[in-house]
Amino acid sequence: MYGCQQVLIHASPDIQAIIEYLCSESNKVYNCSLYYARQIYIKTSRLVGRAEICEEMAKTKNRHFKSMYVSSAQQSCNSVAEALRSFRELMKLWYRGELEEKPSLPKYRKQGLFTVSYPKKWLKLTDEGIRIPLGNQVKTWFGIAEIFLPMPSNLDWQKIKEVRILPRNGCLYTEFVYSVEEIKAQLSEGHVLGIDHGINNWLTCVSNVGTSFIVDGKHLKSLNQWYNKRTSILKENQPQGFCSKQLASITEKRNRQVRDAINKAARLVINHCLDNQIGTIVFGWNKHQKDSANMGSKTNQKFVQIPTSRLKDRIVQLCEQYGIKFIETEESYTSKASFVDSDPLPPYGEKPEGWKESGRRVKRGLYRTANNWYINADCNGAANIIRKVAVTLGLDLNGASRGVLTSPLRVRLWTT
């Protein structure tokens, strides 16, 4: 199990230029390797592996391959091999009828910068920082054989597996890949947390141990609204694919804020589980829900730009680290059905004729049950998500009481 941490590179203009040159050569090595792999597949229907790609680049004395340190050039070739392996797996799904559209071969990268990777065995930690070798070609042309990047104080050098130089939106980052040990916590699989996602209420969480809370999404939504407004002004009367330093800057700023929100929200969920000995998370998720969203152009834009899928993946990673069981289930009719009245929850597309919910949503955020109890509408949905799998897992839902569904705690990500 691996984790990664990114650190912004602050370097002199000369060092910055050398790093950008290496990233540029890495991009060209990727495209050259992909050209060879595509030609082999087109002519023989055979997908080549990493060793064959590296051998071909070395045998033909590719000038971009030679301009990099050998191990980092091989890592760029390995990126092509990984893309081909993903293509092979997608083709298997398509042949079995589990994929609607036939996958296409990996495409070439546009002119620009690409990641430069260094396995740890070629690196050395010194008093000046981590020594990054640049190769003989760079030493001949630029008169420099190595650069030094700072080592983060919160990481253990013994656990580092790989160091990458990652270009993004005009910035350069050092990405440290390190091994993460599993943490065994005292948890009960019978204690479960149901999660319903949305826009203003990004995550609504209800448990069967008498707790509930909402991760606020309004701040994140406002960040996206500002970003959309600003980019529309900058791109006005500009050709397709237009980019500028200002556009790259605000894009990078927005992306950093989104990553921070994802990490904070995921950590809130996991810490809540650890504090309450919750050993199971049930996440409501419908496949292709963003592709087929039909809520109006404005609401669609808000919904599609909320990175809930990435947040779900981050929660899955943390669940693996702490030994929490993660279950993903479809969430059809969970918003309409009344949890308090135990309305039936049919699977998507299998609603029985004459099915009708006993309660209804009277206004945004408020749900009225058959007994005229008023509860939080999103908490009702989160509790119903648990009920989707309760019979299969043998869960006791008595802890999800009326009080839990009525007054959840609202947590704001960037407020102390």
Summary of the structure (lengths in Angstrom):
residues: 416
radius of gyration: 25.4
end to end distance: 31.6
largest distance: 81.5
contacts: 1243
relative contact order: 0.11
helix: 43%
strand: 21%
